[in-house]
């Protein structure tokens, strides 16, 4: 088994890390945490989130005791830049550039973790869907280089062992986000008995996770032991269904349909129209070595969503064995970015309805691309596709019924960035068990 690619039981990345600054997450100051930590064992965690579009670094400080509460954990404000682009997967043929790529993130961590703690603070890297798309030898080449860099104390003084960097599975990623949300909602500390499901979407994959009351036939379940209790959760990731991969697939499928329907190729036949992009949108797509121009031609959400359903959510497509979603869910990442950028939501923890999405999709997609706020939102040209894609995914893929399904938007929760990194740190370091 490739040591860099681990399943959930083996994939545990943690890296511990202290934060200092005028104000930390959860509305508390660094001085408050210092006062509380007197006589209490404290640890720090540093973690790289190596996604398909870029790599982020997160820093946490944890005061160890059982049960672990939200007030015992803080996310430190790492100085900018706390994210670098492109994704780590883009360096398969240029591994010599990885050192310079990660350098600003490590420098940011060094400004947050006290110097006398750095040698005892582990640093690890979890890579997600962008890396999963690579071939095995490409993954090994990249992660071998990361191993060499992070093992060099002149490059990084943090504690590191070979194998601390790896590609996690989509199911691991899904479970870690579920742990993040439910820890922040007080499930594991006993402050709440209610669990929440999670929806996540990056550039290359999308995930869903929720607690199941009992095992069901043909439904794969991950069993988690946390603070002496057992939680059975359904967790699944759909590779290729992240926003960037889906957009690329959609455009290529439109081109291929054009090719199949055109018997005699003419210059004008190389122009393809997208029903899910704003008027004025214009891009080139390479199919079988030939360049085609794709232009935005939005007419209605109904037309756009019919094509999305046909391409991605047919009766025999990837979601065919997906259980119906019910209960309360938090969404994050692309869901949240798209909802906030288009006005579907105005604040965190706001309920999102299918009508909200539909109405905003109709008004947003009806605008010319020239009237979109491209300078404020570099993916403004893609938001029309995003909203319609999300709507169809919820209805056709997850088959939600709003009589028993509630979706909450959250870019932040209890002052923490809502992503899988916190869950990964807590699980991989056995912090729930007071270790």
Secondary structure, 3 states (H helix, E strand, C coil): CCCCEECCCCCCCCCECCCCCCCCHHHCCHHHHHHHCCCCCEEEEEEEEECCCCEEEEEEEEECCCCCCHHHEEECCCCCCCEECCCHHHHCCCHHHHHHHHHHHHHHHHHHCCHHHHCCCEEEEEECHHHHCCCHHHHHHHHHHHHHHHHCCCCCCCECCCCCEEEECHHHHHHHHHHHHHHHCCCCCCCCCCCCEEEEECCCEEEEEEECCCCCCCCCCEEEEECCEEEEEEEEEEECCCHHHHHHHHHHHHHHHHHHHCCCCCHHHHEEEECCCCECCEEEEEECCEEEEEEECCCCHHHHHHHHHHHHCCCCCHHHHCCCCCEEEEECCHHHHHHHHHCCCCCCCEEECHHHHHHHHHHHHCCEHHHCCCCCCCCHHHHHHHHHHHHHHHHHHCCCCCCCEEEEECCEECCEECCCHHHHHHHHCCHHHCC
